[in-house]
Amino acid sequence: MTDAAPQSPMPDRLSTDPRSPHHIAALFEHDIGIRFNGKERFDVAEYCISEGWIKISAGKAVDRKGQPLMIKLKGQVEAFLRQADDTQ
């Protein structure tokens, strides 16, 4: 099938935080998938493909403003739009 390949490319950097300049609300209307070092992750708050990192929350820890503390993990990052029939 050729209709699955030509989708709009994912941005190099994307954040789930609406206060971030890297937040694109229109993309969150779709289901976004992140593969980090070959394994799919469901807890990613921000990613950067070119620099090779993701940010995830550090448990229940929060900063003094009530925002979750983030940990940056480095590795190979791949972002994609999930199809309705993806069951990975």
C-alpha positions in Angstrom: 0.0 0.0 0.0 1.4 3.4 -1.0 -1.0 5.6 1.0 0.8 4.9 4.4 4.2 6.3 3.4 3.6 9.9 2.2 2.4 11.4 5.5 3.5 14.8 6.8 6.9 14.5 8.5 7.1 14.8 12.2 8.9 17.9 13.6 12.5 17.6 14.8 11.4 18.7 18.3 8.0 18.4 20.0 6.8 19.0 23.5 3.5 18.1 25.3 3.8 21.2 27.5 1.5 23.9 26.1 3.8 26.6 27.5 6.8 25.4 25.5 7.7 27.0 22.1 8.0 23.5 20.7 4.4 22.6 21.4 2.2 22.2 18.2 -1.4 21.6 19.3 -2.5 20.5 15.9 -0.2 17.4 16.0 -1.8 16.2 19.2 -5.1 15.6 17.4 -3.4 12.5 16.0 -1.9 9.6 17.9 1.9 10.1 18.1 4.4 7.3 18.7 7.9 7.5 19.9 10.6 4.8 19.5 13.6 5.3 21.7 16.5 2.9 21.1 14.2 0.6 19.2 11.6 0.3 21.9 8.3 2.2 21.9 7.8 4.6 24.8 4.5 5.9 26.1 5.8 8.4 28.7 7.7 10.9 26.6 7.0 14.6 27.4 9.4 16.1 24.9 11.8 14.8 22.2 14.5 16.0 19.8 15.4 13.8 16.9 18.5 15.7 15.7 20.1 15.9 19.1 19.0 12.3 20.1 17.2 12.8 23.4 13.8 12.4 25.1 12.5 13.9 28.3 10.4 11.9 30.7 9.0 12.7 34.2 11.1 11.7 37.2 8.4 9.8 39.1 6.1 11.9 41.3 8.8 14.6 42.0 7.7 18.1 41.3 9.5 21.5 41.3 8.5 24.4 43.4 5.9 25.5 40.8 4.2 22.1 40.8 5.6 21.0 37.4 7.0 17.5 37.2 10.8 17.1 37.2 12.2 15.8 34.0 15.0 13.4 33.1 16.7 13.6 29.8 17.7 10.3 28.2 20.0 10.2 25.2 19.8 7.7 22.4 18.2 7.0 19.0 14.8 8.8 18.7 12.2 8.0 16.0 8.8 9.8 16.0 5.8 8.7 13.9 2.1 9.0 13.6 0.3 5.8 14.6 -2.2 4.3 12.3 -5.6 3.2 13.7 -4.6 -0.5 13.2 -1.1 -0.3 14.8 -0.9 -2.8 17.6 2.8 -2.7 18.5 
